[in-house]
Amino acid sequence: MVSSTMYRIINNAYVSRRYTLDQLHLLVVAHILTKEQFKQITSVTFEVGEKGTD
């Protein structure tokens, strides 16, 4: 899980369209963001990708 500062940076980058939904998805797969943080930022429920990532 990321620090509150890093969370704000990621959130701001997504809101300003510097990060895409796919890039945030990769941050969850890399265990940088949690599924809950992903949903807070995007309002989308995290889904397991076709590649079988968790």
ABEGO torsion letter per residue (X at the ends): XBBAAAAAAAAAAAAAGABBAAAAAAAAAAGABBAAAAAAAAGBBBBBBAAGBX
